[in-house]
Amino acid sequence: MAAITSNTGDTTGTNPPSIPLPPNPEQDPLTAEQWSVLAAIADTVVPSLTSSMGNRLLQHPLRTQVYDTARNRIARIAGASTGSDVVTTYLGENATSTPEFRNAISRLLGYGMDETSRSGLLTILNALNTRAGALLLTGYVTPLDCLPVADREKVLQNWASSRIPILRDLYRSITTLSMILWIRTSPTLGLVLGYPRVPVHGTPSKDSYAFRFLQIPRTIAAEPMVIETDVVIVGSGCGGAVAAKTLSEAGIRVLVVDKSYYWNPLRLPMSELEGMEHLFENAGAVQSDDASIAVVAGSAWGGGGTVNWSASLQTQGYVRREWAQKFGLKHFITSAFQRDLDAVCDRMGVGTVAIEHNKGNQVLLEGARKLGWSAKAVPQNTGGEAHNCGYCTLGCGSCGKKGPTETFLPDAAKAGAEFMEGFDCAEIMFDDAASGERQAVGVRGTWTARDSSGNPARYVGAKQEVVIKAKRVIVSCGTLASPLLLLRSGIKNSHIGRHLHLHPVSFVAAVWDEDIRPWEGSILTSVVNEFENLDGEWYGAKLEATTMIPSLLLAGFPWRSGLESKEFAAKMKRMTGYISLSRDRYGG
């Protein structure tokens, strides 16, 4: 049976409409007692600050002089346009003030946390709810949620410097998570910062490509739906999109599948809470087992190209030479590979001519010049036009960023390629040839329909098993997901899932005397490459500006106290943010 084709529909209007979040899990992931302890921790990280005595279990009373001084400092930064009531409410707000915070925790625990991590968290929450466990972990015989906020703050501060690794890991994970979710759900932080819902630069695009996706009739029988094609490409990101265009234009039947969904640019950029839920792998909560590093990986139609920052640096010569010399991959040092890089950049209109540096990038270039450091502008994939939105991490509503959804995927569609969103690929299918070699002959997975309103419904939508038969299978579902698919498919090779190279990032921010509004302007248009070769083998670090989306910047800094974190967050409108990206030598 052939699949039928349907349009995803358009959205009209100048401001992106709110996008429904996934429903909470049917079964509450925590008991009432566990919620009480977790809420007590979160409300210690982001406490309700007051100058009155109040309820010490719910509020953190400060000396009147300390409270008034902090309030006045925040009011000066917020500016005259922000009413005094907003600042008072901001200081009085705690993490769990809104139901959205608890809902976000529920979705994370129910959908996004593996069983081992969830069991470990529940064990700690249970222990903190007992006298014996509390004494062991906090030094108090009173269960954690029965301690005053001020005492709970001392507990977290002690965990930060504890000799016990699990307590240091707990401090790092719980404070970061609480800060991230509070920033994304706070009703007052955006008012204090003057942070607008949509970028002040750029206008919504009205000429985006009208993607069409294969749909499956609701009346189909229980057996798997079978689709046939020449080549199936698993993943619609930067690699899969280029492959789709190339093969389709060569006259080959191509079907591109992706577990994520397409978003019309008129629905972009999303809010921080919506964007992380719908545009990133595991709602942006991917981290190593020891919580030492987090990976923010895109997961949307168009892959990482939907959420990246327009920066388009070609693979550098020293990297290509290392691949050729160490691993025998000679193609990467050929002129043919260079032509491929140039062709990709040409299609996206990569260049530096139209760049308009914002304050953060200007400072980086000017500081490097004064210090005599090597620095340069970073080419942008913006079709030769200025692109100053600053919100591309949450999706580009102007189509000014010429990623896969603006270039290679439309090109592939015009050449005859077909697309399927919402297809979660379970395994690659093989046919054992007479020679003993296994030949990939397609993929098997589950397709999830959008709901009746046209919104993705990954957890509750109608599902259908699908078999896609193909002469060739291209796995292009990202560095994290591709090895998992190969392993699920029964492929035996000791190297699958190993040799993962990341680029560990450290954050630093400068606070200026004047308002910067750092979320305005292009995100990453400059790079300092003075320190790329610290060891003579081209391992070192790049210095760059970073995205100034509040939850992605502020949560990168260590928490020290509730008052300090609120004052620091309020300063963001006067900040510029920077990262150092270290080249990973050994992988893991």
N, C-alpha and C positions, 0 to 999 in steps of 0.2 A: 504494500500500500504506500502510495506517495504522500509525503507531507504536504500540507497546504500552506500558502504564504499569506501573511497578514502584516499590515503596518502597525507600528507601535503607537501611533498617534502623536499629535503635537500638543503643546501647551502654549497658551498665549498669555501676554502680560509682560510688564517690565520688571517686576520683582519675582524672584524664584518662589514658588509656593512651598509651603511646608511639606515635608515628605514623611509619610508614616514610618515609624520605627518598627522593628520586628516585635511581635508580642512577647510578653514574658513567658518563661517556661510554664507548662501546665502544672508541674509540681514545684513548689517553692524549694529552692536549693538550700535554704537554711531554716533551722528551727527558730522559734521566737527567741530562745536564749542566745543562739549564735548571732542572730541579727542584733540583739542588744549589745553584745560585745563589739561586733564589727562597727556598729554605729557609734559606739563610744570612742573607738579609735579614730574613725573618720572625723568626728566632731572635736577631737583633740588636735588633729592636723589642721583643720579649718574650724576654729572655735567661734562661738558667739562671745564677743568681747564687750564688756560693759564697765561703767565706772561705779555702778551700784553693787550692792552685795548680791542680790538675786539668788538664784538656785545654783549652787556651786557644782551640782552634778550636770547641769545643762549649760552653764555660762562660766566664762573665765573672767572674774572681776579683777580689774586693774586699779591701781592707785589713781585717784582723780587727776593728778598732775600728769602721769604717764598716759592715761587715756586721752586727755585733752590735747596733749602735745602731738600724739599720733594722729588724732582726728584732724587737727589743724594742718599737719603736714600733708595728709591725704587730700584735704580740701583745697590746699594751694595747688597741688599737682592736678587735681581734677578740674580746677578752673571755675570761674564764676557761673558758667552756664550749667554747672552741676549743682543742684540744690543741696543745702546742708542736710536735708532729710535723707538724701540718697547716701551720703557718706555715713551717717549714723546707722542706716539700715545695713549698709555694707559691712560695717564693723560688727553689727549684731547678728549677721547671718552666719549660720554654720553649714557644714557640708550637707547635712541631711534635711535642710530647710525645705527643699522641694521634693516631690515624689519622683521626679525624673532621676535623681541621684540613686535612689534605691532601685528603680527600674533598670538603670544601667548596670548596677551591680548584679542584679538577677540575671540579666542577659549574659553577662560575662561569665558568671559561674555556671549557668545552665547550658550555654552554647559554646563558649570560647575557652574554657579551661579543661585541660586533660584530667583524667581521673586521678592520676598520681598527685598532681598539684592541688586539686580540689580536696582530696583526702587529707593532705598535709595541712591545708588551711583549716579545715574543719577540726582536725585534732588540736591545733593551737587554740582555736576559738573555744573549744570545749574545755581545754585546760585552764584558760584564762577565766572561765566561769566558775572555777572551783577554788577553794581556799588553798589546797595543796599546790595546784598548778599555778595559781597566781603568785604564791610565795616563791616558787621556783623560777618563774619567768619575770616577775616584777619586783620581788623583794617585799611585797605587801601581802598580808594574809587575806585582805579583802579582795573579792573578785573585781576584775578591772572595771567593769561597768558601774560598780558601786563606789569608785574612787572619784573625788572631785576632779574637775578638768585640769586644774593646776598640777595635781599629783600625777595624772595620766601623762601630762606633757613631760614631766621629769622621767617617767618610765621610757617614753619614746626616745628621749635624749640619751638615756643610758644605753638603750639598745644600739644606738648609732655607734657607740664606742666600745661595745661589749667584746669580750674575748671569745665569745661563743659565736661561731660563724652563722648559725641558723638565726640568731637574734639580729645580727647585722643585716642578713638577707631580708628578714622580716621587716625591719625598719625601712630598708630601701624600697621594697616592693609596696608596702602598705602606704607609706607617705607619698610615693609617686602616684600610685593609683588614686588615692584620695584627692590629691591636688588636680590631677588630670580631669577626673569626673566632676569635681566641683567647678572648675573653670568652664567646662562645657555645659553645665546646667545652672550656673549662677544667674539669677535675675538682675543682679546689681553690678557685677564686675564690668560688663560691657558699657554700662552707663558711666561708671567712674572713669573708664579709659576713653570714652567717646569713640568706641570701636563700632563701626557701622556694619549692618548685616550684609551689605553688598559693597563691592569695591567702588571707589569714587571715580576711578578711571575706566574707560571702556563702556560700551553699551551692549545689551543682549543681542546676540546674533539672530537674524531672521532668515538666514540662507544656509543653515546647516544641512548636511546630507540627510535625506530621508531614508534611514536604514529600514530594511524589511527582514524579518526573521521567520524561519520555518516554525510553524505551529502544528500541533498534533490535535486532531479532532477529539472532542471530549467523549465521543461515543465509541472509541476504539476498544477492541477486545482486550482481554487480560494478557495475551501474549505480547512479547516485545514488538515495538514498532521497528521495522527494518527499512533503512535508507541506504542507497548505494551511490557511490561517487568514485572518482579516480584517486583523489588525495584528501584525507581528512587531517586537518591541522588542529591540534588541541592547544588552545591559547590564542587570544586575539591581541596580544601585546606587541611590542616593538619588533620582536623576531617573527612571530606568526603572521603579522600584518604584511611585512615585507615579503615573506615567502608566498603569501596568498596572492599578492599583486603580481609577483614574478611568474608564478605558475599559471595563474588565470590568463594573463596576457599571452602566454605561450599556447593557449588553447586547451589547457587541461581542466577538467571538472574539479572544482575545489569546494570543500565544505569546511568552514571555520567554526569551531565550537568553543564555548567558554562557560564556566560555571556561574559567572557573574552576569550582570545585566547592563544594557545600554541606558544612558540617561540623556534625554534631549537637553541641549545647551540652555534652553529657556528655563530649565529646572536647576541650573548651576549658577554660581557655586552654592553648595549646600551649607547649612550651619555646621559648626564643628561636631556636634553630636550626631547629626544625620550623616555627615561626610565620612566620619570614621566608621560608622556602622555599615554604610553602603558602598564605600569606595576602597576599603582596605581589608586585607586578609585578617580574619579573626578580629574584626573591629579595631585593628591597629595594635592588638595586644599579643604580639609574637615576641617571645624572649627565650634566651638560653635557659637550660635547666637550673643553672646556678644564679639566674637573674643578673648576671654580670653585663649582659648586652641585650638590647631590644632591637628588633628589626621592624621597620615600618614599610610594609610591602603593599603595593597597590593591588587591588582585586576588583576590576570593573571591566566593562567592554572597552577595549583599547589598552588594557593592562596598566603597567606603570606609566605609560605615556599619557594616561588620563589625569594623573595626579602629580607628575613631575613639574619642574620649575622652568622649563624652556631651555635650560643650559644644554648645549650640544657640543661637547668636547670629543674629538676623535680619539680613538685608541692611540696612545703615544708610542713613538718608535721604540723606546727602551722596553716597553711591555711586550711589544710584538717580537722584538729580538729575543727576549727571554723565552717566550713561548716556542720560538723556532729552535733555540739552542738547547733548552732543557727538555722539551717534550717532543721535538722532532716535527713540529707543526710549521712546516716551511711556507705554506701558503700565505701566512700572515705577514711575511716580509716581501711579498711579490707586488708588482705594480697592479696586478689584477685585483688584489684585495683593496689596494688604495683606490682604484676606480670604483669599487663597490661602495666604499665609504663616501666618496665624493658624490656618487649617484644618490645615495640616501639623503645626504645633506642638501643637495640641489633640489630634491623634491620637496623638502620641508622649508626651503628658503633660508637656510642657516647663514648667519652673518653677524657682523658687529656694527654695521653702518647706522642702523636705526636705534641703537641702544640709548636710553636716557637713564643714567645712573641715579638711583635715589641716594639719600644721605648715607646709609650704611655702606653701600658700594663705593661711593665717592671717598669716604673716610679711609676705606681699605686701600684704595689705589693711591691716595695722597700720602697716607702714612708710609706705604712701601716706597714711594718716590723719595720721601725725605730721609728714609733709612738706607736708601741705596739697594733695596731688595728687588728682585725680579718679580714683576707682576704684569698682568694683561687683562684686557676685556675678555669675557667669556662669550663665544658665539651663541646666538639664540635662534631657535627654530620658529621664527615668527613671520616668515614670508617677506622679510625685508621691511617690515613695519614695526613701529614702536608698540610695545605690549607691556603696559604698566599696571596690570590689575593687582598683583600681589596676593591673590587668593587662589592661585592655580592648584595648590595642595588640595583644595576642596572641589576641584573641577572648574573648567574654564567656560564661562557663559558667553564669552565674546567670539569664540573660535579663533582667537588671535594666535593661539599656540597651535602649531601645525603638527600635532601628534598623529597617531594611527587613525583616530576617528575623523580627522580632517583631510588625510592624504591617502595613505596606503590602503586602508579598508574601503573607502569609496572607489578608489581606482580598481581594486579587486572586484567589487560589485559590478562596476560598469563593464568589466571584462567577463562577467558571468558567474563569479563566485557566489556561493550561498552561505548563509550565516544561521547559527542556532545559539541563542543565549540561554542561560539557565540549565546548561547540560553539564552535570557533574560526572566526569569520566571516572569510572570505577577501575577499568583495566583495558589493556591492549589485548586483542585477540590474535592468536597465532595459528598457523597451519604448518604442521611438521612436514617438511619436504622430504623427498626420497633420499636426498643427500645427507639427511640428518640435521640440516640447518633449519632453524625456525624462521618462518616468514610471517611478518605482520600482515594481517588481512583485515584489520578494522579495529574498532573500539566498542566497548559496551559501557553504558552508564544510565543515569536517571535524569530525565528532563522535568523541570518544575515550571509550571505555567505561572504567568502573572495572575493577580487577582482580578476581580470583575471591574475594578477601577483602573486597571492598567499598571498597578504597582507591583514590584517584585514581591514574591511571597515564598521565600526560600524554605521557611520552616513549616508553613501551613498550606501552601498551594497544592493544586492537583498535580500528581506525579505520574510519570509513565516511563517504564523501562524502554530504552532505545538501543538498537544494535545498528552500527554504521559500518557497512562493508566497504572496504577501500583497497586499492592496489598498493597504496603507500600510506604510511602513518608518520606524521611529523609531530613530535612532542616538543611543544614550545610554551609550557605553562609556568615558566619562571624557575629561578634558581632553587627556591624552596619546594615547590610542588612537583617539578619534573622528576626528581629522584624518587619521590613517594609513589608516583604513578608507575614508574619502572619496577619498583619493588613489589607493588600490589599485583603487577602483571606476571610475577614469577621469574623475572629475569635475574639470573645469578651472576653477579660480578662484585668482587670485593671493593671496587672503587665507587660503586653507586652509593650516593649519600655522603661520601667523604670528599675531602679537598674543598670544602666550602670556604671561600675567601670573602670576608666582609671588609668594611673600612670603619674601624672604631672611631667614633666622633666624640670630641669634647666641646662643650659649650662655654662661651664667655659673652658677657653683655657689657656695654658701656651705657652709663646713665648721664644724660646731658642736662644742662640747666634749662633748656627750652623744650617745648613740645616737638617731637619728631614725627609722630604718627607713622611708625615704621612699617605698618602693613600696606602703605601706599607705595606704588612704584614696583618695578621689576624686582624679582626676588634675588636672583643670583646672576650678576652681570660682571663680576670681577673675581680674580683668583690671584693669590700670591703663591708662586711656585719656587720661591727661594730655597725651600727646605725639602724638596722632593728627593734629593740624593744625599742623605745624611751619612751613609755608610759606604759610598763608592759603588754600590750595586743597585742604585736607584730605588731604595726604600727610604721613605721619609713621610712627609705630610704636606698637604695643601691647606692654605688658609682661605676661607670663603665666607661671604655673607650667608645668612640662613633665612628660612621662612619665619615670618613674624606672626604666624597664627598663634594666639595666646597659649592654648594648652600644649602646643608642640614646643614652644620656647620655655615658658615659665616652669614647666614640670621637669625640665632638664637640669634644674639647679637644686642643690640639696636643701631639704627642709631643716630648720633649726628651732623654730618656735612658731606658734600660731600668729602672734602679733607681727613678727618679722616677715612671715610669708605674705600676710595681707598688705603690709606696707610695700614689700618688694613687687607684688603683683600690680599695685596701683601705679608704680613708676614706669610701667611698660610703655606708656605713651611717649616717654622721653628716652627710650632705649634704642640702641642698635645692637643687633645680635650677630655673632660670628661662630664659626665652627672650624676645628682642625680635623682633617680627614687623614688618618694614618693608613698607609698601605699595608695590608695583611700579608705577612711573609709566608707563614706555614699553613694557614687554613685549619680546618677542623672537620 
